[in-house]
């Protein structure tokens, strides 16, 4: 901010007009709690502080652009230009928007102080774009929400035009999602849900995420375990016993063969062969949100959403604010934060939990890709790794009593990672011991610490790639030392299927979607991207799949339901690209390139639309020859009661907008069923009503519920006759006169 601008804003930020005090500048924040923090930090120096409530605007519906799109059809819902925005309804959004709109009429300058990521940029700037605001706009970016960080952010605010690419990237993602998700949901529904009250929901991120879990589940179900055997024996050395193992690359499949080797080993005497290497291990990288979610899922069995909620509270909770912005998408820090290292380390080590950690004086600062401070590693990222807040670390003794147990656990992890990053490497001697037992090689690998280094910050931590035996401590053995084997035994082993995902490992799989791509050149390009979804939305995607009963938690594991497997099967048969995380990762890569200037916004949207058009063409061709079309029974497990989407005249279900992934099937099935019934108004075209069931039962009344097949558009008549509706379909309650249903041919469950 220039000196002139500072002098201009030294006053109250108001100017008098006709006896009233009218704001000539305002601050827009993303939410009320943020507005409260900004007000506490800067008062009204920059004008009134007006909070939004997340997105105050939705995109208009397709039929608002092209009336013919009200009828569901296999067509790309791509407007000329972009979908316009309209004010969002619900909650306090209208009143929040009204206050901002009124203030914009007189404001000569706006300070956007929304979150520092892509969505925060969109939330703030879409208001100004919708009302065509033409005053001065300054962007305030802060990654910590304490008063000093906020004051510093205002002092170094930049013209909002410098963040044009951040806004363009957010617009590209939002527009592409609306076009892709709605176009393919409608196409899949009208193509494959004929005659069934079902919506086959397709999401650019949702369905590939479901596919990741479904493929793993099918792999586990198809897995056939194989028994094999290993032989172990104890070698008695001068410095103590050591357990040796015979585990050849070619597994021993016959127990008799393993027992013969055990017999040879018992009492065998021979010289040990040692190979010793001095090795070092650098500290683990700092945390971004996905790595935090993975670790907390494995260690504490937390859901990804819970990890984010706890982190958010540490970031902006009242009287807390002790970490930086949690929705991080990189594990590096800018080199400009190096001067903060001594202050953060000193503040952390005041507490008992961290005082015993031997951080060197001065702390060890590593730059470049191998260290935490790496400017190039932040390219395309809008915020850095999650670390303790330099401006509040000195307040930890006062803040600590306010933290919940989960908040303390999460902060402990973040703080220890930061301290470890400023400590020396862990140095050790990697020792490989072998003993040749008459042509059968026994051995063990272990280590002898030389210098604990950063391991002192994580005394109980073990890297995921280290096996238990490889990381064990060995006695002081000597090369050539003669030992005798005792207690030789055969161990029964069995091959295991790949593990099921938990929320943390599923988010990691979403982040590393390049692993699902076979082409090595494409893999390399996608490694630089950030996978599918964003750090801020992946937890919401998983939560949405659970809410729709496609995924379910089984202890720590996440498994697909039969409904989820059915949807996956339908979409995979229709077009594999619908459920291919690699294809989605390629689209994400294009959208991310808008931020770095490698791709223009409209070009990125065009690329996603081209992919959607190709899939629509494939869907219109139907399923491959020889593959049975999904029947109504299967589709009923996908989304029962969602409206007769098989009818071209069927009205689309009203969509519940979610920030994570705009899905046409976001509402829970029971609520959607109720909604579909209440909105049915018109009869469907010929051919959408199932033929009458032969020999349908004709009692005038029944003592049990009687299934009914009510043609679309006849809801009001059905209700008058006494019919009722629920997620499973129409039925007549016990005691209802069935004559009216029998005369119309409505008795019996709908046929497939």
Secondary structure by P-SEA (a helix, b strand, c coil): ccaaaaaaaccccccccccbbbbccccccccaaaaaaaaaaccccccbbbbbcccccccccccccccccccccccccccccbbbbccccccaaaaaaaaaaaaaccccbbbbbccccaaaaaaaaaaaaaaccccbbbbbbbccccaaaaaaaaaaccccccaaaaaaaaaaaaaaaaaaaaaaaaaaaacccccccccccccccaaaaaaaaaaaaaaaaabbbbbbbbbbbbbbcccbbbbbbbccccccccaaaaaaaaaaacbbbbbbbbbbbbccccccccccaaaaaaaaaaaccccaaaaaaaaaaaaccccccccccccccccccccccccaaaaaaaaaacccccccccccccccccccccccccccccccccccccccccccccccccccccccaaaaaaaaaaaaaaaaaacccbbbbbbbbbbbcccbbbbcccccccccccccccccccccccccccccccccccccbbbbbcbbbbbbbbbbccccccaaaaaaaaaacccccccaaaaaaacccccccccccaaaaaaaaaaaccccccccbbbbcaaaaaaaaaaaaaccccccaaaaaaaaaaaaaaaaccccaaaaaaaaaaaaaaaaaaaaaccccccccccaaaaaaaccccccccccccccccccccccccccccccaaaaaaaaaaacccccccccccccccccccccccccbbbbbccccaaaaaaaaccccccccbbbcccccaaaaaaacccccccc
